[in-house]
Amino acid sequence: MDVEVGLISKAGAHRIYCGGLGFGEIMGMELPVENFQSHEMEEGVNISDSELVYHVREALTAALLGDNDNYNQLVAVMHLNGRLGPDERALLETSLKALSGAVSYLDSVHHDSLLTSIFGMSMWNYEPDVMDALKGLIISLAASNGKYIDSCLSMLVSNFTPPNHILDKLTLPYGLERKHQVLSRVHAGLKNIADLVPLAPLRLLPIVVQRMPTVHNKHERLKMIVIYVENMLKLESGAMGELVGSTMLMALVDRLIDLDVEIGWEDILHDDSSKGIFEMELEDVEEAADEAEEDGGELSRGSLSRKSLTGNVIAELLDSLMMLTFEHLESCERAGRLIEVFETLLQSFQITVLNAYKSKFAQFVMFYACALDPENCGLRFATMLADIFVCSVYPLLTRMSAVSYLASFLSRAKFLSISFIVSLLKRLVDWCSEYCKVQSGDINPKAHRLFYSGCQAIMYVLCFRLRSIMDIPRLKSQLLLMPLETILKHELNPLKVCLPSVASEFLRQSKAARLFTVSRTFIFNDLLESELSRAFGGTERLDMFFPFDPCLLKKCDSFIRPNFVYWSMVRTTYGREEEDSSDEDAAEDFVDVNGDEVMDDGMGRSFDEHGLDLDEFDSALNKMSITPRNSFIYGFEGQLQQPRRMPSKIRPSTSPESL
């Protein structure tokens, strides 16, 4: 069908057809204009919209018969771009609008060069009047014939990102204005097409996913990806979100994982056989780095630091994309649709993230979504992980990964109530207890990998939460009724197989809390890991997989930090005698009337919203750690010995509460 055109510039029309700037002049040579002579008019006389459309239709029809002169002139007009003068801009605008009224005359074979030129145009190169005319033509083409749908959608999606020569200008006021002008029209065009062609959103999905820019170590390419993701998230929250939103989010999570696994541990760590992946948490490393710089020395090997990611373009890109995702989640929460979006994220997590054992950062999307709505998202996420662990339908490695995620989440999420944490601990203890009832024999890490994963998860969570539980009588009673001692003294001997660093810290706190009788026969080496823990962890090293250890991406950390439990915030059971009379200042925990304990009310907000400067805060806090570096562990003779550092994975770290 033809779309009526009522906005053609008569000034532009006069310039084109009445002796001003003609098609022939665009080609740089005099071309025949006999076909238009009968329509020439005296100076100052305008022609109607319908007459302009008639001339374009004539040119298109003549091309079918082999007369390409006027058609070639029309194609040439489509190549106008850059700094256009008033006459050229009017010519292009008028030609585009005239074409909108003649779309039914277009033939995909004979007019291929014209269609290719139109679909190759970039709105970023034009002023708003030409943008509007081009958008109108694309909508008309999509509505006129189904075979143009994909090309029209692809053309609009290609305008998600600017040409390279505009990219660097996007930080300037002019660039920001141009970005708004283009993208508002692109998304309006997509919506108009979806309204006219109901199946268009389904055709749009693969186009958006397939055209996502690839990652190259070029600064401009990285910027392109960020802008492209902005548009994907705009689609998710826009009018078509109900139809395309879930695909946009899942494609985004896939890209986050792709970037995440490209950042190898070798980019973060300097390995040392005597130290572990996480020798210290963030504040100690940054303090050590600052001291090393002052002394002219080097940062000790075996350490984990945000500084080690400085200059890593993939890490910087991942950081920017995750910040965009966090901001999008905040907007969803304000709009009352976070739960709906979270269900998609949960599905994507199970498909993409859960079994990506090398993932270090992408999982914090789930963490932040849970922080924004703990009562719904937080509980849903933790319950799903527990369900996967106890369900035999899932593969072994998936269940091991799930319990690792669960342990790390229950330990690190400041926004979870202690009563909920105890309820999930009971599920883990009950499963391990049932396992012990049907299993016998000596230690066999490979045969009982899932059991040891569950035991380590229980101990790891209690390293962080034991004192909080013991401080609430109702929850203390529940914990004391759990058959923990039976499990730990079973002949499968989980205390000898799980990470010694976790087991020793757990035993030290259990002894101080009088959780059960700690036998002096428990023997541990002062090592990060044992051959037994390596065996049950397997090649994936799931024995050392604590996915919510401190986030080293700076922008992400500003969102995560207010919702995160660092080791320096943990009140250990053996720390009671070390506390002075000002317990209220040291304890940040809040216990409500129902006995539910949360760390504080600072959840779901970025660090900036607290009015704190992250760099200044880190510098000041590094000098104010109140957590002792040493802890007791059991030596070969069963005597308490003083090791050099806190156990692996639970090192002192920074937190607002340390202040």
Solvent accessible surface area in square Angstrom, and as a share of the most:
residue,aa,sasa,rsa
1,M,138,0.61
2,D,52,0.27
3,V,51,0.30
4,E,163,0.73
5,V,23,0.13
6,G,60,0.58
7,L,144,0.72
8,I,8,0.04
9,S,33,0.21
10,K,94,0.40
11,A,59,0.45
12,G,0,0.00
13,A,0,0.00
14,H,31,0.14
15,R,75,0.27
16,I,12,0.06
17,Y,14,0.05
18,C,13,0.08
19,G,75,0.72
20,G,38,0.37
21,L,36,0.18
22,G,15,0.15
23,F,12,0.05
24,G,6,0.05
25,E,91,0.41
26,I,38,0.19
27,M,75,0.33
28,G,69,0.66
29,M,107,0.48
30,E,158,0.71
31,L,35,0.18
32,P,65,0.41
33,V,63,0.36
34,E,107,0.48
35,N,74,0.38
36,F,17,0.07
37,Q,101,0.45
38,S,98,0.63
39,H,46,0.21
40,E,92,0.41
41,M,59,0.26
42,E,136,0.61
43,E,146,0.66
44,G,62,0.60
45,V,67,0.39
46,N,80,0.41
47,I,6,0.03
48,S,46,0.30
49,D,25,0.13
50,S,80,0.51
51,E,70,0.31
52,L,1,0.00
53,V,13,0.07
54,Y,104,0.39
55,H,2,0.01
56,V,3,0.02
57,R,66,0.24
58,E,66,0.30
59,A,3,0.02
60,L,0,0.00
61,T,57,0.33
62,A,20,0.15
63,A,8,0.06
64,L,75,0.37
65,L,153,0.76
66,G,58,0.56
67,D,61,0.32
68,N,63,0.33
69,D,58,0.30
70,N,9,0.05
71,Y,10,0.04
72,N,64,0.33
73,Q,1,0.00
74,L,1,0.00
75,V,19,0.11
76,A,12,0.10
77,V,0,0.00
78,M,3,0.01
79,H,114,0.51
80,L,22,0.11
81,N,81,0.41
82,G,46,0.44
83,R,244,0.89
84,L,31,0.15
85,G,28,0.27
86,P,98,0.62
87,D,61,0.31
88,E,57,0.26
89,R,77,0.28
90,A,12,0.09
91,L,0,0.00
92,L,0,0.00
93,E,22,0.10
94,T,1,0.01
95,S,3,0.02
96,L,0,0.00
97,K,31,0.13
98,A,2,0.01
99,L,0,0.00
100,S,11,0.07
101,G,3,0.02
102,A,0,0.00
103,V,2,0.01
104,S,62,0.40
105,Y,91,0.35
106,L,16,0.08
107,D,47,0.24
108,S,43,0.28
109,V,115,0.66
110,H,104,0.47
111,H,0,0.00
112,D,78,0.41
113,S,57,0.37
114,L,0,0.00
115,L,10,0.05
116,T,85,0.49
117,S,15,0.10
118,I,0,0.00
119,F,40,0.17
120,G,63,0.60
121,M,11,0.05
122,S,25,0.16
123,M,0,0.00
124,W,1,0.00
125,N,37,0.19
126,Y,9,0.03
127,E,72,0.32
128,P,39,0.25
129,D,51,0.26
130,V,0,0.00
131,M,0,0.00
132,D,61,0.32
133,A,4,0.03
134,L,0,0.00
135,K,38,0.16
136,G,27,0.26
137,L,0,0.00
138,I,0,0.00
139,I,25,0.13
140,S,5,0.03
141,L,0,0.00
142,A,3,0.02
143,A,28,0.22
144,S,27,0.17
145,N,61,0.31
146,G,50,0.48
147,K,119,0.50
148,Y,10,0.04
149,I,4,0.02
150,D,58,0.30
151,S,43,0.28
152,C,0,0.00
153,L,3,0.01
154,S,28,0.18
155,M,3,0.01
156,L,0,0.00
157,V,1,0.00
158,S,42,0.27
159,N,1,0.01
160,F,0,0.00
161,T,27,0.15
162,P,4,0.02
163,P,34,0.22
164,N,99,0.51
165,H,114,0.51
166,I,13,0.06
167,L,4,0.02
168,D,102,0.53
169,K,85,0.36
170,L,16,0.08
171,T,109,0.64
172,L,95,0.47
173,P,112,0.71
174,Y,120,0.46
175,G,0,0.00
176,L,98,0.49
177,E,102,0.46
178,R,14,0.05
179,K,39,0.17
180,H,130,0.58
181,Q,33,0.15
182,V,0,0.00
183,L,14,0.07
184,S,39,0.25
185,R,47,0.17
186,V,0,0.00
187,H,24,0.11
188,A,40,0.31
189,G,0,0.00
190,L,1,0.01
191,K,89,0.38
192,N,54,0.27
193,I,0,0.00
194,A,15,0.11
195,D,94,0.49
196,L,94,0.47
197,V,34,0.20
198,P,104,0.66
199,L,117,0.58
200,A,2,0.01
201,P,3,0.02
202,L,102,0.51
203,R,104,0.38
204,L,1,0.00
205,L,27,0.13
206,P,62,0.39
207,I,20,0.10
208,V,0,0.00
209,V,60,0.35
210,Q,144,0.64
211,R,113,0.41
212,M,14,0.06
213,P,16,0.10
214,T,73,0.43
215,V,37,0.21
216,H,92,0.41
217,N,119,0.61
218,K,118,0.50
219,H,120,0.54
220,E,66,0.30
221,R,75,0.27
222,L,13,0.07
223,K,61,0.26
224,M,16,0.07
225,I,0,0.00
226,V,31,0.18
227,I,11,0.06
228,Y,5,0.02
229,V,0,0.00
230,E,53,0.24
231,N,2,0.01
232,M,1,0.00
233,L,10,0.05
234,K,94,0.40
235,L,6,0.03
236,E,5,0.02
237,S,60,0.39
238,G,40,0.38
239,A,77,0.60
240,M,16,0.07
241,G,11,0.10
242,E,164,0.74
243,L,100,0.50
244,V,0,0.00
245,G,2,0.02
246,S,55,0.35
247,T,42,0.24
248,M,0,0.00
249,L,2,0.01
250,M,45,0.20
251,A,11,0.09
252,L,1,0.01
253,V,11,0.06
254,D,61,0.32
255,R,39,0.14
256,L,1,0.00
257,I,15,0.08
258,D,72,0.37
259,L,1,0.00
260,D,0,0.00
261,V,61,0.35
262,E,100,0.45
263,I,1,0.01
264,G,16,0.16
265,W,84,0.30
266,E,136,0.61
267,D,55,0.29
268,I,4,0.02
269,L,23,0.11
270,H,107,0.48
271,D,114,0.59
272,D,32,0.16
273,S,122,0.79
274,S,72,0.46
275,K,58,0.24
276,G,8,0.08
277,I,47,0.24
278,F,13,0.06
279,E,15,0.07
280,M,7,0.03
281,E,4,0.02
282,L,3,0.02
283,E,0,0.00
284,D,4,0.02
285,V,0,0.00
286,E,12,0.05
287,E,37,0.17
288,A,26,0.20
289,A,6,0.04
290,D,51,0.26
291,E,88,0.39
292,A,14,0.11
293,E,123,0.55
294,E,145,0.65
295,D,118,0.61
296,G,70,0.67
297,G,44,0.42
298,E,162,0.73
299,L,51,0.25
300,S,48,0.31
301,R,143,0.52
302,G,2,0.02
303,S,3,0.02
304,L,6,0.03
305,S,1,0.01
306,R,26,0.09
307,K,84,0.36
308,S,44,0.28
309,L,10,0.05
310,T,114,0.66
311,G,55,0.53
312,N,34,0.18
313,V,51,0.29
314,I,16,0.08
315,A,2,0.02
316,E,92,0.41
317,L,5,0.03
318,L,0,0.00
319,D,10,0.05
320,S,19,0.12
321,L,0,0.00
322,M,0,0.00
323,M,52,0.23
324,L,28,0.14
325,T,2,0.01
326,F,0,0.00
327,E,73,0.33
328,H,15,0.07
329,L,1,0.00
330,E,27,0.12
331,S,40,0.26
332,C,1,0.01
333,E,76,0.34
334,R,174,0.64
335,A,72,0.56
336,G,71,0.69
337,R,52,0.19
338,L,6,0.03
339,I,89,0.45
340,E,106,0.48
341,V,2,0.01
342,F,2,0.01
343,E,72,0.32
344,T,18,0.11
345,L,2,0.01
346,L,4,0.02
347,Q,94,0.42
348,S,0,0.00
349,F,1,0.00
350,Q,63,0.28
351,I,114,0.58
352,T,30,0.18
353,V,4,0.02
354,L,2,0.01
355,N,64,0.33
356,A,18,0.14
357,Y,54,0.21
358,K,136,0.58
359,S,3,0.02
360,K,16,0.07
361,F,5,0.02
362,A,5,0.04
363,Q,0,0.00
364,F,0,0.00
365,V,4,0.02
366,M,7,0.03
367,F,0,0.00
368,Y,0,0.00
369,A,0,0.00
370,C,0,0.00
371,A,1,0.00
372,L,26,0.13
373,D,27,0.14
374,P,18,0.11
375,E,142,0.63
376,N,73,0.38
377,C,1,0.01
378,G,0,0.00
379,L,67,0.33
380,R,108,0.39
381,F,0,0.00
382,A,0,0.00
383,T,49,0.29
384,M,13,0.06
385,L,0,0.00
386,A,0,0.00
387,D,61,0.31
388,I,2,0.01
389,F,0,0.00
390,V,46,0.26
391,C,44,0.26
392,S,91,0.59
393,V,128,0.74
394,Y,76,0.29
395,P,88,0.55
396,L,77,0.39
397,L,52,0.26
398,T,11,0.07
399,R,25,0.09
400,M,0,0.00
401,S,0,0.00
402,A,0,0.00
403,V,1,0.01
404,S,13,0.08
405,Y,0,0.00
406,L,0,0.00
407,A,3,0.02
408,S,0,0.00
409,F,0,0.00
410,L,0,0.00
411,S,0,0.00
412,R,0,0.00
413,A,0,0.00
414,K,3,0.01
415,F,8,0.03
416,L,1,0.01
417,S,23,0.15
418,I,0,0.00
419,S,27,0.17
420,F,30,0.12
421,I,0,0.00
422,V,1,0.00
423,S,53,0.34
424,L,7,0.03
425,L,1,0.00
426,K,99,0.42
427,R,80,0.29
428,L,0,0.00
429,V,1,0.00
430,D,57,0.30
431,W,44,0.16
432,C,0,0.00
433,S,15,0.10
434,E,98,0.44
435,Y,38,0.14
436,C,11,0.07
437,K,144,0.61
438,V,114,0.66
439,Q,60,0.26
440,S,84,0.54
441,G,36,0.34
442,D,122,0.63
443,I,53,0.27
444,N,67,0.34
445,P,15,0.10
446,K,148,0.63
447,A,63,0.49
448,H,19,0.08
449,R,40,0.14
450,L,15,0.07
451,F,0,0.00
452,Y,0,0.00
453,S,9,0.06
454,G,0,0.00
455,C,2,0.01
456,Q,10,0.04
457,A,4,0.03
458,I,4,0.02
459,M,1,0.00
460,Y,0,0.00
461,V,0,0.00
462,L,1,0.01
463,C,0,0.00
464,F,9,0.04
465,R,4,0.01
466,L,0,0.00
467,R,14,0.05
468,S,11,0.07
469,I,0,0.00
470,M,21,0.09
471,D,55,0.28
472,I,11,0.06
473,P,105,0.66
474,R,111,0.40
475,L,1,0.00
476,K,74,0.31
477,S,60,0.39
478,Q,68,0.30
479,L,2,0.01
480,L,83,0.41
481,L,152,0.76
482,M,14,0.06
483,P,48,0.30
484,L,6,0.03
485,E,54,0.24
486,T,90,0.52
487,I,2,0.01
488,L,5,0.03
489,K,106,0.45
490,H,32,0.14
491,E,93,0.42
492,L,0,0.00
493,N,36,0.19
494,P,0,0.00
495,L,2,0.01
496,K,97,0.41
497,V,0,0.00
498,C,0,0.00
499,L,0,0.00
500,P,11,0.07
501,S,8,0.05
502,V,0,0.00
503,A,0,0.00
504,S,3,0.02
505,E,2,0.01
506,F,1,0.00
507,L,0,0.00
508,R,32,0.12
509,Q,1,0.01
510,S,0,0.00
511,K,108,0.46
512,A,39,0.30
513,A,19,0.15
514,R,201,0.73
515,L,16,0.08
516,F,26,0.11
517,T,100,0.58
518,V,21,0.12
519,S,30,0.20
520,R,149,0.54
521,T,103,0.60
522,F,25,0.11
523,I,79,0.40
524,F,10,0.04
525,N,55,0.28
526,D,76,0.39
527,L,103,0.51
528,L,24,0.12
529,E,39,0.17
530,S,26,0.17
531,E,133,0.60
532,L,61,0.30
533,S,0,0.00
534,R,109,0.40
535,A,29,0.22
536,F,1,0.01
537,G,0,0.00
538,G,18,0.18
539,T,135,0.79
540,E,51,0.23
541,R,50,0.18
542,L,6,0.03
543,D,1,0.00
544,M,11,0.05
545,F,23,0.09
546,F,13,0.05
547,P,7,0.04
548,F,0,0.00
549,D,8,0.04
550,P,10,0.06
551,C,2,0.01
552,L,7,0.03
553,L,5,0.03
554,K,83,0.35
555,K,87,0.37
556,C,0,0.00
557,D,1,0.00
558,S,14,0.09
559,F,13,0.05
560,I,1,0.01
561,R,0,0.00
562,P,3,0.02
563,N,0,0.00
564,F,1,0.00
565,V,3,0.01
566,Y,1,0.00
567,W,2,0.01
568,S,9,0.06
569,M,18,0.08
570,V,21,0.12
571,R,50,0.18
572,T,15,0.09
573,T,5,0.03
574,Y,16,0.06
575,G,9,0.08
576,R,112,0.41
577,E,133,0.60
578,E,105,0.47
579,E,49,0.22
580,D,100,0.52
581,S,113,0.73
582,S,43,0.28
583,D,59,0.31
584,E,137,0.62
585,D,111,0.57
586,A,50,0.39
587,A,25,0.19
588,E,63,0.28
589,D,30,0.16
590,F,123,0.51
591,V,74,0.42
592,D,48,0.25
593,V,150,0.86
594,N,106,0.55
595,G,11,0.11
596,D,39,0.20
597,E,1,0.00
598,V,42,0.24
599,M,10,0.04
600,D,37,0.19
601,D,114,0.59
602,G,3,0.03
603,M,76,0.34
604,G,14,0.13
605,R,82,0.30
606,S,13,0.08
607,F,1,0.00
608,D,108,0.56
609,E,104,0.47
610,H,73,0.33
611,G,68,0.66
612,L,67,0.33
613,D,77,0.40
614,L,20,0.10
615,D,78,0.40
616,E,125,0.56
617,F,12,0.05
618,D,10,0.05
619,S,56,0.36
620,A,49,0.38
621,L,0,0.00
622,N,7,0.04
623,K,165,0.70
624,M,88,0.39
625,S,43,0.28
626,I,114,0.58
627,T,25,0.14
628,P,65,0.41
629,R,101,0.37
630,N,62,0.32
631,S,1,0.01
632,F,76,0.32
633,I,15,0.07
634,Y,9,0.04
635,G,4,0.04
636,F,132,0.55
637,E,126,0.56
638,G,3,0.02
639,Q,95,0.42
640,L,94,0.47
641,Q,84,0.37
642,Q,104,0.46
643,P,12,0.08
644,R,187,0.68
645,R,76,0.28
646,M,4,0.02
647,P,10,0.06
648,S,2,0.01
649,K,2,0.01
650,I,0,0.00
651,R,16,0.06
652,P,5,0.03
653,S,0,0.00
654,T,1,0.00
655,S,0,0.00
656,P,34,0.21
657,E,23,0.10
658,S,16,0.11
659,L,111,0.55
